[in-house]
Amino acid sequence: MVGQKQLAGQLMKLLIPFLLVLLFIPEKESLLCNEVSTLKITIVPTFKGSPLEQDTWYVTRNGDSIQVDKLRFYLTQFSGLNKNGEQLIATDTAFLVDAFDATSLELSIPLVKELALESLHCNLGVPNKLHEAGALAGALDPINGMYWAWQSGFINFKLEGTSPSCLTRKNKFMYHIGGYKEPFATTQELHFEFAKNIDNNLVIAVDIEPFLASNDLKTTNQLMIPGQQAHDQSLKLPKLFTCYEK
């Protein structure tokens, strides 16, 4: 019995210095803390560089008057590198951005290292594994109106509005760009390189004017299914996006 008490006392003497070291390690250096920081990204929808608003008329460079009712798209699979090529971000989270829902315009992404970014990468659209998984929850819930069916998958980018140039019912234009099966896959990669190291607050701006101006709204105003046209239109989308420090 006495021997056991002595052994316990010796063990405590050995453990106390170790416990004191753990107690005074700063939180961000703790061996138990993997996420040391968060990357904050603000999405800014625009038209010719001005904030995009509902119930507001705009004019494209082609002279088409337009009003946007809906702009939604998926951003997925964020990754980021520092100047040493170290991976700072790795997340499979799918973000559904709605231009007219302020809560969806603020993204928070955990960083695996608290170091400045030199490049940022993500997908515009849903990766194949999620298309093939079918309807899911959260941002991928069919209730969001971004899911067709298991054969066609998700709509990656949705733009709807009104223009007198559209010879359609109520002058509506609808671009539902999706489809994941080759050769007509529509998920596109976004790459942003920074001239200097960026801290943890970024803006990703999306300007829809070049996309609308690239189409003749009299004839190309309805896109609702996967296929060659959807693929061709998806190739235009990465050019709408820019990224800069907030």
C-alpha positions, -999 to +999 in steps of 0.1 A: +000+000+000+028+024+010+047+014-022+016+023-043+013+058-027+050+064-033+047+054-069+016+077-073+035+106-058+064+101-082+041+100-112+025+133-101+059+149-098+066+139-134+032+150-147+030+184-131+057+201-153+041+187-184+006+199-173+020+234-166+035+236-201+002+226-217-016+252-195+005+281-208+007+272-245-010+299-265-043+287-280-032+290-316+000+269-309-019+242-290-014+207-303-051+203-300-060+233-322-059+225-360-080+255-372-060+286-363-078+312-384-107+318-408-108+332-443-136+356-447-149+361-482-176+387-492-194+380-525-203+412-544-227+409-573-224+437-598-235+451-632-208+471-649-191+474-616-221+488-598-240+469-571-266+446-585-301+453-571-335+438-577-363+459-593-336+481-610-332+486-647-297+483-663-285+487-699-260+463-715-233+475-739-256+462-766-283+486-756-305+459-741-325+471-710-326+443-684-338+437-649-325+408-628-349+387-607-326+359-597-289+352-595-277+320-578-246+299-581-225+273-563-189+278-550-173+246-539-139+229-531-119+260-520-082+256-518-054+281-513-016+283-514+011+305-499+043+315-516+060+283-505+032+262-521+018+251-488-019+243-487-037+267-464-073+258-472-089+225-479-127+222-476-154+203-493-181+227-482-206+237-508-218+274-507-250+284-525-247+321-532-279+341-538-273+377-550-304+389-532-299+371-499-273+390-478-267+360-455-254+339-484-229+366-495-206+361-465-185+330-466-163+317-437-137+291-446-113+275-420-076+279-426-053+250-418-024+275-414-024+311-404-002+323-433-009+349-461-025+336-493-008+339-526-035+321-547-070+310-542-089+283-562-125+270-562-151+255-584-180+274-599-205+246-596-209+213-580-182+185-583-192+152-599-193+133-567-221+155-554-240+154-587-239+116-585-249+115-548-282+131-558-303+154-537-287+163-503-293+187-474-283+222-467-270+242-497-277+211-518-313+206-507-337+205-537-359+231-519-333+257-531-345+252-567-310+243-579-315+206-585-330+190-617-329+152-612-304+125-606-298+121-644-289+158-648-277+168-614-275+203-601-279+237-617-245+253-612-254+288-622-289+304-625-297+338-639-332+350-645-347+384-654-367+405-678-358+424-710-379+440-736-354+425-761-367+390-752-395+379-775-408+355-748-437+353-724-435+384-702-401+392-718-383+367-695-348+354-699-337+323-680-302+308-680-301+276-660-265+263-666-258+228-654-250+193-663-220+172-653-217+144-678-189+146-704-186+160-730-210+187-717-198+192-681-204+227-669-186+230-636-157+255-641-126+263-621-119+298-607-083+307-601-071+339-585-035+349-582-024+378-560+004+402-567+011+404-529+003+381-500-033+385-489-046+384-454-078+368-442-104+391-458-113+389-494-139+401-519-151+380-548-170+402-573-192+388-600-202+411-629-230+397-650-230+423-677-204+406-699-224+374-699-257+391-709-239+412-735-224+380-750-258+367-759-284+380-784-313+384-761-338+382-790-327+347-799-307+333-770-328+338-739-339+304-726-315+277-714-330+250-692-313+217-699-278+202-700-260+199-734-237+216-758-253+251-754-251+248-716-214+238-718-206+266-742-223+292-719-205+278-689-171+286-705-180+323-703-186+323-665-151+323-650-144+357-667-172+373-647-153+368-614-125+388-598-110+386-564-092+412-543-084+421-507-111+437-487 
